[in-house]
Amino acid sequence: MQLSNLINGLPPYHFADAKKKIADRIAAGVDVISLSMGDPDLPAPQAVVERLCAEMQKPENHRYPEYRGVYALHEAIAQWFEQRFQVRLQPERDILPLLGSKEGLAYAGASVLNAGDIALVPDPYYPVYITAATTVGAQVYLLPLTAHNAYLPDLASIPVDVLAKARVLWLNYPNNPTAACANRSFFEQAVAFARHHHLVIIHDMAYAEVYFDDFRPMSILQIPGASEVAVELHSLSKTYNMAGFRVGMLVGNPALVDAVGRLKSNIDSGMFRPVQYAAIEALNLPVSWIQQRNVLYQKRRDMLVEGCHAVGMQVELPKAGLYVWAHVPHGFTSRDFATWLFDKTGVFVTPGSNFGAAGEGYVRISLTAPDERIATALQRMKDALSL
Ligand SMILES: Cc1ncc(COP(=O)(O)O)c(C=O)c1O
């Protein structure tokens, strides 16, 4: 069959491939430890599961849902956002519930970019930022995130001719895969830059609620005037261990929120109502639920950071997010090391270069496995590296 140029230009999604590799190895009898995807291994809150089951029993919830979500979900998101970030959003105008934040990333890009425009994308990147540009015929200009620039894009380095065609600046803090965080002064600079150059900022904050010690990631919407140029994506996937439920949200600039709603409603038919009510249950949980869960992740983070140091892999202590961004041992490329490690130990990590050229020299190790599996993985790494 003759497929479209769009499909022919689209690479297979990395994690779909990775899942198959893991399944094949397990079928061959290998005890695989996957520290690869950011797919929470901990269960969704009990209150969420109970509400989902209760709402499933009501036949009226089996019908087509509202395209843009029930008002109660908009309200719950607004309240959650205000409590967390001290920013008041108008429930219907400034908020759009999504089937996970991933679709919102693609739709937000498509709602702003035209063929021939340029999207400014940090490198390394979450692959959807690229897809969002290439599927509409836009070009990508990569902004390397390196240890030298504290993993923040150097906006001043963007050439004038690129800026002339640029329409979108993608940001993602806490960052996947580097685990870097941005501070207020960076967000202020980014908002001023976007205003000056007529850019739209799409800030992906999927990891906002996995934080450690006293650190709390900030929303770009906390910068005065940011909603004139920015939207932000949040997700219940990592926040409440609800990745399979598919609940996310787009918040911020009302025109772009409305545009994504228009695009989405022409493509899908909204979120299953019981899932919407389950999401409200999650958003109403006390913040202590998140804090207690983060204590578990923090322990894993500490084990992984210490374990990496013990095998000579340099790594910084993440302040937030689900990953450790580790230098590969000397003499390996990212991909060679990840392949070698998987073959030799059954431990599956993601090559940094999968997220773009600037990720070369690193692997991304996820915190989404129980302590004892992380301990086993680290012991296997130690043995494999003959230490
Ligand atoms: C940076 C980033 N953004 C967005 C997402 C999408 O999350 P979801 O669609 O589950 O909300 C992910 C998932 O891993 C991610 O890593």
The ligand as an SDF file (V2000), in Angstrom:
LIG
                    3D

 16 16  0  0  0  0  0  0  0  0999 V2000
    8.4560   15.0360   28.9530 C   0  0  0  0  0  0  0  0  0  0  0  0
    7.1710   14.3100   28.8340 C   0  0  0  0  0  0  0  0  0  0  0  0
    6.0880   14.9830   28.4570 N   0  0  0  0  0  0  0  0  0  0  0  0
    4.9020   14.3780   28.3000 C   0  0  0  0  0  0  0  0  0  0  0  0
    4.7640   13.0300   28.5360 C   0  0  0  0  0  0  0  0  0  0  0  0
    3.4250   12.3950   28.2790 C   0  0  0  0  0  0  0  0  0  0  0  0
    2.7960   11.9870   29.3950 O   0  0  0  0  0  0  0  0  0  0  0  0
    1.2420   11.6270   29.4000 P   0  0  0  0  0  0  0  0  0  0  0  0
    0.7620   11.6140   27.9850 O   0  0  0  0  0  0  0  0  0  0  0  0
    1.1600   10.2900   30.0260 O   0  0  0  0  0  0  0  0  0  0  0  0
    0.5680   12.7060   30.1750 O   0  0  0  0  0  0  0  0  0  0  0  0
    5.8580   12.2720   28.9410 C   0  0  0  0  0  0  0  0  0  0  0  0
    5.7300   10.8280   29.1680 C   0  0  0  0  0  0  0  0  0  0  0  0
    6.6520   10.1150   29.4620 O   0  0  0  0  0  0  0  0  0  0  0  0
    7.1020   12.9300   29.0770 C   0  0  0  0  0  0  0  0  0  0  0  0
    8.1960   12.2700   29.4340 O   0  0  0  0  0  0  0  0  0  0  0  0
  1  2  1  0
  2  3  1  0
  2 15  2  0
  3  4  2  0
  4  5  1  0
  5  6  1  0
  5 12  2  0
  6  7  1  0
  7  8  1  0
  8  9  2  0
  8 10  1  0
  8 11  1  0
 12 13  1  0
 12 15  1  0
 13 14  2  0
 15 16  1  0
M  END
$$$$
